Amino acid sequence: MASATGTAKPDGPQGRSRKPSRFRWLPGSRLGRLIVVLNVLGLAILITGALVLNELRRGLVNARIDSLTTQGELMATIIDQAATEGEPEPSMDPTFANRIVLQMLANPRTQRARLFDAKGRLVADSQWVADRVERRVLPPARRPGEPPPFSFDVRRLLPKPSPAEVRAELAAEVRQAMSGRQVADLRAGDDGRRVVSVSIPIQHVQDVLGVLTLEANDVDQIIARERAALIPFILIAIGVTLSSSLLLNRLIAQPVRRLSRAADSVRLSRARAISLPDLARRDDELGDLTRSLEDMTHALSERMDAIERFAADVAHEIRNPLTSLRSAVETLDLVKDPAARERLFGILKNDVQRLDRLVTDISNASRLDAELSRDQPKRIDMERLIFDVVALYQATAKPGDVAVKFEPPGGLEAPAVVGREGPLSQVFRNLIDNARSFSPRGGEVVVGLAKVRNTVVATVADSGPGIPPENLETIFERFYTSRPKGAAFGGNSGLGLSIARQIAEAHGGTLRAANRQWPDGSIGGAMFILTLPEAQG
């Protein structure tokens, strides 16, 4: 039966399958897309409202300009026909034109008409003779000492033009109209409010006799209506932003806090696992994070259990040779017979060798994970690797030792794998040492290599008694040993095969045991079969 060592079977949990994220019409992660959509939604509502109301404002202003232009053209035509005199140099009668202006305009409350002569002088104004009193609604009466009610007018934040600036804008508009073309624009009125202004030249044939300017001061009312219409969009945008903020707090901030508290609980209470099943069912990054944390803590828990079992097995294995050593030392002073003392010295020597071998293998097993994570995988020529290992045994062989032989593959292309050369060399050394310990004196250990489809298969066969069928898996357990008949006590620690299988699985391969069969059905020895993925490219 083979001197077997067991290896800890992979204890790490199988990673839970990740559900594919849906709605990949936006780049980034699922939560990232959700954050972008929810925050842009409120902004989109405001932008849409602003664009719609901007079009509405432009339409209202244009409609007001069209209305004033129609009225102004009619009035300018009447003035040209009724208040123009003189040939061949015509002139405008200001008095008659003033009467026509006042009669045609009828003094609407929101409009003002002014008439300028050919030199740009104001000759008529609808406000001069308008029998109109400006009315304003007074605020409610306040008690003595009571502060005025709060009111906010955005116009207070805007700079108010000076009277000189207002007159300059009006003069510039009149000068443009004197060139013979109509002018329509938004500008400041005498009271600082914005007005829609239309200036129409009064022409007789080609001569410009004056300019008629019509103003409508209801622009602020139009803008006020726009602002009032924008309020629903603002409220909707605020509602969407607040809702999205609360939703993001519930979907992200609160679960992250729960994960943090669960991690602290694991740390403070020395728990072995973290469990948040409701978060693990989520189909987003937080669900992935929760499942990863659960898998990580589960793997750490299993690793801690494996370390505890390993420590208990080590203590048990070391206790046996120590007990034997103590008994031999206590008996040594009582034994006077030289032959008996020689036998006790032999026991002491064997126990020391056993402890040395055991400590060495335990050290190798404890450093294995670090070595596997430190070395970078590279392409390895398996034929060269096995040839170098076998050549070392052949070079150090003594008369009567079990011979080690390598049978290379017959193909032209050498089998290659991707892995770490040091650990893979250790696999073959452990397998060869185990095979030599179970082979009879003068026997032979044969190492074979072949390619099977996309895998590389290496075999180590001995000429010993074979392995009982019920122990084909047991031999890979830690500290499992079964000395062959006549083998020296303490020559096997029970860790070699365990380490070999652990290295094989770390390289994505397998290691199993079988028995060689002779044609007559008898067992011709044990065989260990190592299978590794072939290097691609």
Long-range contacts (C-beta under 8 A, 24 or more apart in sequence): 1-438, 1-465, 1-466, 1-467, 1-468, 1-471, 1-475, 1-482, 1-484, 2-434, 2-435, 2-438, 2-464, 2-467, 2-475, 2-482, 2-497, 2-513, 2-526, 3-434, 3-437, 3-438, 3-481, 3-482, 3-483, 3-484, 3-487, 3-491, 3-492, 3-494, 3-496, 3-497, 4-434, 4-471, 4-474, 4-475, 4-476, 4-477, 4-480, 4-481, 4-482, 4-494, 4-496, 4-497, 4-498, 5-361, 5-430, 5-475, 5-476, 5-477, 5-478, 5-479, 5-480, 5-481, 5-492, 5-493, 5-494, 5-495, 5-496, 5-497, 5-498, 5-499, 5-500, 6-474, 6-475, 6-476, 6-477, 6-478, 6-479, 6-480, 6-494, 6-495, 6-497, 6-498, 7-476, 7-477, 7-478, 7-497, 7-498, 7-499, 7-500, 7-501, 7-502, 7-505, 8-306, 8-309, 8-310, 8-478, 8-498, 8-502, 10-505, 11-299, 11-302, 11-303, 11-305, 11-306, 12-299, 12-302, 12-303, 13-295, 13-298, 13-299, 13-302, 15-295, 16-280, 16-291, 16-295, 18-288, 18-291, 19-283, 19-287, 21-283, 21-284, 22-283, 29-284, 29-285, 30-283, 30-284, 30-285, 31-251, 31-252, 31-284, 31-285, 31-286, 34-248, 34-251, 34-284, 35-248, 35-252, 38-240, 38-244, 38-247, 38-248, 39-241, 39-244, 41-240, 41-244, 42-237, 42-238, 42-240, 42-241, 42-244, 43-237, 45-233, 45-236, 45-237, 45-240, 46-233, 46-234, 46-237, 48-233, 49-230, 49-232, 49-233, 49-234, 49-237, 50-230, 50-233, 53-226, 53-229, 53-230, 53-233, 56-226, 56-229, 57-222, 57-223, 57-226, 60-222, 61-186, 61-196, 61-219, 61-222, 64-196, 64-216, 64-218, 64-219, 64-222, 65-184, 65-196, 65-198, 67-216, 68-111, 68-184, 68-196, 68-198, 68-214, 68-215, 68-216, 69-182, 69-184, 69-198, 69-200, 71-104, 71-105, 71-214, 72-182, 72-198, 72-200, 72-212, 72-214, 73-200, 74-104, 75-100, 75-101, 75-104, 75-105, 75-113, 75-200, 75-212, 75-214, 76-200, 76-201, 76-202, 76-203, 76-212, 78-104, 79-115, 79-202, 79-210, 79-212, 80-202, 80-203, 80-204, 80-209, 84-204, 84-209, 89-207, 90-204, 90-205, 90-207, 90-209, 91-118, 91-209, 92-117, 92-118, 92-202, 92-209, 92-210, 94-123, 94-124, 97-123, 97-124, 97-210, 98-123, 98-124, 101-126, 101-212, 102-126, 102-129, 107-131, 107-132, 110-216, 110-217, 110-218, 111-214, 111-215, 111-216, 111-217, 112-189, 112-195, 112-214, 112-215, 112-217, 113-212, 113-213, 113-214, 113-215, 114-212, 114-213, 114-215, 115-210, 115-211, 115-212, 115-213, 116-174, 116-210, 116-211, 116-212, 116-213, 117-209, 117-210, 118-178, 118-208, 118-209, 118-210, 120-171, 120-174, 120-175, 120-178, 120-211, 123-210, 154-227, 155-220, 160-192, 161-188, 161-192, 163-190, 166-190, 166-192, 170-197, 170-213, 173-197, 173-199, 173-213, 174-199, 174-211, 174-213, 177-201, 177-211, 177-213, 178-208, 178-211, 179-208, 180-208, 186-219, 189-215, 189-217, 191-217, 193-217, 193-219, 193-220, 194-219, 194-220, 194-223, 195-219, 251-286, 252-286, 255-279, 255-282, 255-286, 255-290, 256-286, 259-286, 259-289, 259-290, 259-293, 262-293, 263-293, 266-297, 272-297, 272-300, 272-301, 272-304, 273-297, 273-298, 273-301, 310-365, 310-478, 313-478, 313-479, 314-362, 316-479, 317-358, 317-479, 317-493, 317-494, 318-355, 318-358, 321-351, 321-354, 321-355, 321-358, 321-490, 322-351, 322-355, 324-351, 325-351, 325-352, 325-355, 350-488, 350-489, 350-490, 351-490, 353-490, 353-491, 354-489, 354-490, 354-491, 354-493, 355-490, 357-490, 357-491, 357-492, 357-493, 358-493, 360-493, 361-493, 361-494, 361-495, 361-496, 361-499, 362-493, 362-495, 364-426, 364-495, 364-499, 365-495, 365-498, 365-499, 368-423, 368-499, 368-502, 368-503, 371-420, 371-422, 371-423, 372-420, 372-423, 372-503, 372-506, 375-420, 375-422, 375-423, 376-420, 377-418, 377-419, 377-420, 378-418, 378-419, 378-420, 378-421, 379-416, 379-417, 379-418, 379-535, 380-416, 380-417, 380-418, 380-419, 380-421, 380-424, 380-535, 381-414, 381-415, 381-416, 382-414, 382-415, 382-416, 382-417, 382-449, 382-456, 382-458, 382-532, 383-408, 383-409, 383-414, 383-415, 383-449, 384-414, 385-421, 385-424, 385-425, 385-428, 386-428, 386-447, 386-449, 386-458, 388-425, 389-425, 389-428, 389-429, 389-432, 389-447, 390-432, 390-447, 393-432, 400-441, 400-442, 401-436, 402-435, 402-436, 402-439, 402-440, 402-441, 402-442, 402-443, 402-444, 402-445, 402-462, 403-443, 403-444, 403-445, 404-432, 404-436, 404-444, 404-445, 404-447, 405-444, 405-445, 405-446, 405-447, 406-446, 406-447, 406-448, 406-449, 407-446, 407-447, 407-448, 407-449, 408-449, 409-449, 409-450, 409-451, 411-451, 413-451, 415-449, 415-450, 415-451, 415-456, 415-534, 416-456, 416-534, 416-535, 417-456, 417-507, 417-532, 417-533, 417-534, 417-535, 418-533, 418-535, 419-507, 419-532, 420-507, 423-503, 423-506, 423-507, 424-503, 424-507, 426-499, 426-500, 426-503, 427-500, 427-503, 427-504, 427-511, 427-530, 428-458, 428-460, 430-496, 430-497, 430-499, 430-500, 431-460, 431-496, 431-497, 431-500, 431-528, 431-530, 432-460, 433-496, 434-492, 434-496, 434-497, 434-528, 435-460, 435-461, 435-462, 435-464, 435-526, 435-528, 436-462, 437-484, 437-487, 437-491, 437-492, 438-462, 438-464, 438-465, 438-484, 438-487, 438-525, 438-526, 439-463, 439-464, 439-525, 440-464, 451-534, 454-533, 454-534, 455-531, 455-532, 455-533, 455-534, 456-531, 456-532, 456-533, 456-534, 457-529, 457-530, 457-531, 458-529, 458-530, 458-532, 459-527, 459-528, 459-529, 459-530, 460-527, 460-528, 460-530, 461-516, 461-525, 461-526, 461-527, 461-528, 462-525, 462-526, 462-527, 463-524, 463-525, 464-525, 464-526, 465-523, 465-525, 466-515, 466-516, 466-523, 466-524, 466-525, 466-526, 467-513, 467-515, 467-526, 469-515, 472-512, 472-513, 472-514, 473-513, 475-513, 476-501, 476-511, 476-513, 497-528, 500-528, 500-530, 504-530, 504-531, 504-532, 507-532, 507-533, 508-532, 508-533, 509-533
